[in-house]
């Protein structure tokens, strides 16, 4: 999300969280990359604990016919908190490839633009199949 004159930092971080939902729904890898800092980390619990770069997120799915938005995916922004140039945000997802996710993000304002520097997620099998 580009900096918007007059927008509160909370609004700007919320914009990044909404953009994250949109790129996930549309499986838009290149746009997803623009939301993350180049040194971002991703860690979580999905079929075991994992940590690394967000690259697997960018590459999934490769087949545009399997966009989450076409398969019952829903998501919403949860809590957003800003302290100076740091922020946290939360995205709650349902039925993303058969799993429900709680995603917690850390963001930094870099040159006036909020970027995701880390994502921590928890997933469980979705009740909505």
C-alpha positions in Angstrom: 0.0 0.0 0.0 1.5 3.3 -1.0 1.6 6.0 1.8 -1.6 7.9 1.8 -1.5 11.6 3.0 -3.7 12.0 6.0 -4.1 8.3 6.7 -3.3 7.1 10.2 -0.6 4.5 10.6 -3.2 2.0 11.8 -5.1 2.6 8.5 -2.0 2.1 6.5 -1.1 -1.2 8.3 -4.7 -2.3 7.9 -4.3 -1.6 4.2 -1.3 -4.0 4.0 -3.3 -6.7 5.8 -6.2 -6.3 3.4 -3.8 -6.4 0.5 -2.3 -9.6 1.9 -5.9 -11.1 1.9 -6.4 -10.0 -1.7 -3.1 -11.4 -3.0 -3.8 -14.7 -1.2 -7.4 -14.8 -2.7 -6.1 -14.1 -6.2 -2.8 -16.1 -5.9 -0.9 -13.1 -7.1 2.7 -13.9 -6.3 4.4 -10.9 -7.7 2.1 -8.5 -5.9 2.5 -10.5 -2.7 6.3 -9.9 -2.9 5.7 -6.2 -2.7 4.1 -6.5 0.7 7.2 -8.2 2.3 10.6 -6.7 3.2 13.4 -8.4 1.2 14.7 -10.0 4.4 11.3 -11.1 5.7 10.9 -14.4 7.6 8.0 -16.7 7.8 7.5 -19.3 10.5 4.6 -21.5 11.7 2.9 -24.7 12.5 1.2 -26.5 9.6 1.9 -30.3 9.6 4.9 -29.5 11.8 6.9 -26.5 12.7 8.6 -24.6 9.8 10.7 -21.5 9.5 12.3 -19.8 6.5 11.7 -17.2 3.9 8.2 -16.4 2.5 9.2 -17.9 -0.9 7.0 -21.0 -0.6 4.0 -18.6 0.0 4.9 -16.7 -3.1 5.1 -19.9 -5.2 1.8 -21.5 -3.9 -0.3 -22.1 -5.9 1.4 -22.0 -9.3 -1.8 -23.1 -11.1 -4.0 -20.0 -11.5 -7.1 -22.3 -11.8 -6.6 -23.2 -8.1 -6.9 -19.7 -6.7 -8.1 -19.8 -3.1 -10.8 -17.2 -3.9 -12.5 -19.7 -6.2 -12.6 -22.5 -3.5 -14.5 -21.1 -0.5 -11.6 -19.0 1.0 -12.6 -16.3 3.4 -10.5 -14.0 5.5 -10.7 -10.9 7.7 -8.3 -8.5 9.4 -8.1 -8.9 13.1 -6.2 -6.7 15.5 -3.8 -4.0 14.3 -1.4 -2.1 16.7 1.2 0.6 15.8 4.0 1.8 18.0 6.1 4.4 16.2 7.6 2.8 13.1 6.7 -0.8 14.3 3.4 -2.5 14.0 1.6 -5.8 14.4 -1.3 -7.1 12.4 -3.5 -10.2 12.3 -5.3 -12.0 9.5 -7.7 -14.8 10.2 -8.3 -17.1 7.2 -10.7 -19.9 6.6 -10.5 -22.7 4.1 -7.2 -21.9 2.5 -6.5 -25.2 0.8 -8.4 -27.0 3.4 -6.9 -25.2 6.5 -7.9 -22.4 8.8 -5.0 -20.0 9.6 -4.3 -17.4 12.3 -1.5 -15.2 10.9 0.4 -12.7 13.0 2.6 -10.2 11.2 5.3 -7.8 12.3 5.7 -4.7 10.1 8.2 -1.8 9.9 7.7 1.6 8.3 10.6 1.8 5.8 10.9 5.1 4.0 7.2 5.8 4.8 6.0 2.4 3.5 4.8 -0.4 5.8 6.4 -3.7 5.0 5.9 -7.2 6.5 9.2 -8.3 8.1 7.9 -11.5 9.7 4.8 -13.7 9.6 4.0 -16.3 12.3 1.1 -18.6 11.5 -0.9 -21.5 13.1 -3.1 -23.7 10.9 -5.6 -26.5 11.6 -7.8 -28.5 9.2 -10.8 -26.4 8.1 -14.3 -27.4 9.1 -15.5 -26.0 5.8 -14.5 -28.4 3.0 
